[in-house]
Amino acid sequence: MSLPDDYYELLEIERTADDGTIKSSYRKLAMRYHPDKNPGCKDSEARFKAISEAYDVLKDPQKRAAYNQYGKAAFQNGGGGGPQDFGGFSDIFDNIFGEFMGGGRNRQRGPQRGADLRYDLEISLEDSFHGKETEIRIEVSTTCEPCDGTGAKPGTSAKTCGTCGGHGKVRAQQGFFVVERPCASCRGAGQVISDPCTSCRGNGRVDREKTLSVNIPRGVDDGTRIRLSGEGEAGERGAPAGDLYIFLHLERHQLFQRDGTTLFARAPISFTTAALGGTITVPGVDRTPHEIRIPAGIQSGKQLRQRGAGMPVLNGRGTGDLVVQIDVETPTKLTSEQRELLEAFRKTETGEECPQSAGFFSKLKNMWEDLT
């Protein structure tokens, strides 16, 4: 079997792929070609190792930048004439003047903390109003149980890397400069595993699906972020896990629109109620009925406010308001009796009943007279 030499081809992604796309593609391919799912298949094992190597480079911004410019030569000892991966320009001066400033940066890198993860959760306006406890299922990299995250076969342990002496970095003379780069033998971990765990292939982590309980407090708004500490990806070889950030998104509601703690609703009323006044009943998010008084002569677009009938304040006391916008509805179907009554009303009109209409047509008449 011939494997692609390009890391992007191995992960089946474009060179412009973002971090989320890289991680998602790697997980899908790792699950497909994992040796445990393809026992005895040498091709699957080779591809699994290749995509793991590709992911190790592309998930790191510095390594990815070096690979994009120099290819695999960026990680070979002097190969290809490309620069060595030494972490940044400041490291050069750290190594040159380190002895005069307290020893430089020749420290062991050690296992790295796990990556933070994001989960988008859609909830209803009612869930936001009342608060709730819900469960989510996520696929995440977790600590391998048989080896307890060490990556070594149970009963064995990792050994200090003989190349870097456990520092995770090696020094190299490049002309006038002395630079440091991650140790190629242990990949910067400072330790090597001679007998890897069969469950995680020496990685110390395995992908699995788990269920988490999420408490959604009252009053959360669209875009609210909930942090679950330690529920992100497991760290390298027993290092602390990252965090899981849950971003909440509110579903569109059939009646209400929300702006902070204020709720907005539209209420159609008959033209007789608009003319004579009256009351309407609007249910709140919690289905509590709110009686709204309609003043006589109200116009379409007028907003009426009901204090304390909106959304609760997050992590606080009190609630916002309910704002009802009035839409005066003109009848489209009339009985003969209703039509006669309206005709009789029209005969009694003087123009003072609707001052805005009378004023508009008066201005229009004067405009035409001026033109002629």
N, C-alpha and C positions, 0 to 999 in steps of 0.2 A: 504494500500500500504506500502510495506517495502522498506525503503531507505538504500542504502549502508552506512555503518558507516565510511568508508574511504574517505577522501577528494579527493584523486586522482580518485577513482572509481566514485564519484559523478560528477566530471568534465570530466570523460571518457578520461583520459590521463594517460601516463606512469609516473612513479616516476622520470624519467630522463628528463621530458619535460622542454623546455626552457620557458622564460617569454612570448615570442610571442605566443607559442602554448597554454599556459595556458589562456592568454587573449582571443585568438581566440575561444577556446572551450567554455569559459564562456559566451562570447557574443552570440554564437550560441544557447547554452542551455537556456540562459536568455530570448532570443527572443521567444524560443519555449514554455517555461513554464510561461511566464509573466502572471500575473492574468488578465491583461486587454485583453489578447488574449484568455484566458480561464475563462471567467466570471462564478463564482459559483462553479468552480472545486476545491475542497479542496486539492486533490492530487497534482494538478499543483502548487497551492499556497505553499504547504509544500515543494515540490521539489525546487521551486524558492528560498525559504528562505534558504534551505540547500545548494544549489549551491552558493548562495551569501555569505554564511558563509565560505564555502570552499575557494572561490576565495579571500575573505578578508585575509585569512591566507596565502595561497600559493603565492599571488602576492608580499608579503613582504618577502625579503630574510631572515631576522632574525626570523620572525614567522615561515617561512617554515622550517628553520634549526631546530628550537625547536620542531616543529611538527614531522619532520622526525625522531628525536631521541626519543621523549617521547609521541608522539601522542597527543590526546586532553587533556591529563593530564597536558601538559605544560601550558595550559591556564585556569586551574581551581585553585581556591584558596586552595593551599596546597594539591590538589588531586594528587594521583599517586606517590608522592614522587619526582616528577620531578622538575626541576628548574623553577622559576617564570620568566615571560618575562619582564626583566627590562632593556633591551636595550644595555648592554655591561658591561665589567668589570670595566671600569672607573667610572660608576655610583656608584659602591659600595664605592669607596674612596671619591667621591663627597659628598655622604650622610654622611659618617663618619666625614670628616673634613670640610664639608661645612660651619658650623657655625663659624669656625675660618678663613675661606677664603672668606667670603662675602655672605653667604646665600645658597650656593649649587645650585642645578638645579631644585628647586621646582617651575617650571614655567609652565604655561598653554600651552599645546601642540597646540591647535587651529587647524582649518581646514587646510588640506594639499593642496599644489599646484597640479594641474592636471598633469598627466603623459605626457611626450613627445611621439610623434608618428612618424613612418617612412612610407614613401610612395615611391615605386619604379616606375619611369616613363621612358618609352622607347621613344626615339626621333630619327629622321633620321639625317644623316650628313647634309642634306640641312637645317633642322631646326636649327642645331648648327651653320651653316654658317650665316644664315640670322637673327636668333633670331625669337621668336614668342611668342604670348600670347595664352595659351590654358586653357581648363577647365578640372578639375578632380572631380570625385565623390568619397567620402569616407563615411564610416559609423563610427561615433564617438560619444563618450559620451558628451552630451551637457547639459548646465544648464536648469533645469526644469522651464518652463515659468510660470505656474500657481503659484508656490511658490517662484519664483525668486531664486531658488537654496538653500533655507533655509531648505527644507525637511519637513517643518511644513505646515499644512493645511492653505490655505489663510485665513487671519483674526486672526490666532494664531501665536505663536512664541515659539521657544525653551526655555527651562528653565535651570537654572544652576543645574548641577548634584549635588544631595544631598550627594552622596557617597564621591566624591573627592573635593567638594566645588568649582568646576569649574577649578581645576588645570589640570585635565586630567590624573593625576597619583595618586597612593596611596602608602603609605609607609607600610612596614611590617618588623617586627623584626625577623631575622633568626639567632639565636645564638648571636654571637658577632656583626654581621653585621646588618645594617639597609639598606634595599634596596627599590628601587622604581620600580613600574611596572605600565603599562597602566591600567587605571580604567576599570574594567569589566562592570560596569553599563553603562558608556557612550562610551566605547571603545576608550578612550583617547581624546575625543572631548571636554570634559568639560561641555557639554550641553546634555540634553535629550529631546526628542520630544514625548510628550504624545499623540498628535493628528496628525499623519503623513499625508502628502499630498497624496491624492489618485492617482495622476498621476505618481509619482516617488516612491511611497511606503516609503517615508521618506528618500530616498537616496539623494535627491537634484539634481540628474542627470538622464537623460534618453538617450537611444541610438537612434540616427536618422541619416539618410543619408543627406549629404549636398554637394552642388557644390561650388568649389573654383576656382578662377581665378589665374593662375600661369604665371608669366612673365619670359620667358627664354631668357637671354641676348645672344648677338652674341659672338661666340667663346667658349661656354661652352664645356667641354671635358667629356669623360666617367668618372663617379664617382663624378662629380661636385655636391655639396650639396646646396640646396636652403632652407632657413629657413623662414617659415611663423609664425610670432610671434602670440601667443594666439590662434592658430588654432588646438592645440592638445586637449587632454581630459579636460573636465571641472574640476575645482577644487572642493574639498569637501565643500558643504554648502556655496557657494559664494566665495570661495578662487579663486585666479587667475588660468586661464587655462594654460596648458602646450603648447609647441610649436610643429609645424609639420615640419619635415625635409623631403624634397623631394630629393631623390637620382636619378640622371640622368644616363641613360645607352644608348649608341649609338648603333643603329641597324647596322648590317653588310652591307656594301655598295658593289654594284656589280662591281664597277670600282676602287674605291680609298681605301687605307688603311691610317690611321692617326697615327701620332706620334707627340704629342704636336701640334704645328702649322704647321708641315710639312705633306704634302700629298704625298703618293707614288702610282704610277700606272705602269702597265706593258704595253708595246706597241710592238706588233709584226710588223716587217717590212720585205719586200722581200729581197732576197739575192742580187738582182741587186741594190736596194736602199742602202743596206749596203756597197756594193762595190763601187758604183759611188757617193754616197752621195745624199742629197736631203732635203726635208722638210716634216714633218707630222703635222697635226693639232689635238690637244688634247683639249677637252672642260673642263673647270674648273667646280667646284661644282655649280657655278652660271651660268653655260652654256656659259660663255665667252670663245671664241675660243683662244687657245694659240698655236702659230706656233713654232714648235721645229725644229731647224736646225740639220740635220744628217750629220756629217762629213764623208767623203769617207773613206772606210776601217774600219768602226766601227764593233766591235765584240759583240756577245751576252753577256748580263750581264752588259754592260756599262750603267752607269747612267748619265742622262743629267738633269741639274737643271734649272728651270724657276723661276727666282726671283719674289717674290710678288704674286704668283699664288696659295698660300696655304690657310690656315685657318686664320681668323682674331684673333688678340690677345685679350683675355678676359679682359674687363675693361681697355683697353689700345688702343694705336694707332698702325697701321701697320698690315701687314699680313706675314705669313710664306711663304715657297717656295713649288713648285710642283717638285717632283723628278720622272722622267720617266725612267724606266729600259727597255733597248732595248732587244728584243728577235728576233734574225734573223731566219726567217722561210725558210726552204728548200722546194722548190716546190715538190708537190706529183703527179701532173698531167702536162704533157708536150705535146704540139703538135709536129708533125713530124718536122716542121720547127724549133721550139725551140730546139729540140733534136739535129738537125744537127748543129745549131749554137753553142751549148754547146760542141759537139764533136770537132768542128773546134777549139774552144777555148782551149780544153784540149790538142790538138796536139801542141799548141803554148806554153804550160806551161813549165817553166824552174825550178820551185821550189821556185823562189824568190817572187812569188805572195803571197804565204802563208808561211812565214818564220817559224812560230811555228810548222806547220805540218812537214816541211822539217827538222827542228832541232830535232823533236821527233824521226822520223824514222832513222835519222842519228845516234842518240844515241842508238837506239834499235839495229841497225846493228853492231855498235862497241861492244855492250855488248855481242852479240852472238859470234862474232869473238874472243873475249877474253875467252869465255867459251870453245871454240874448240881449 
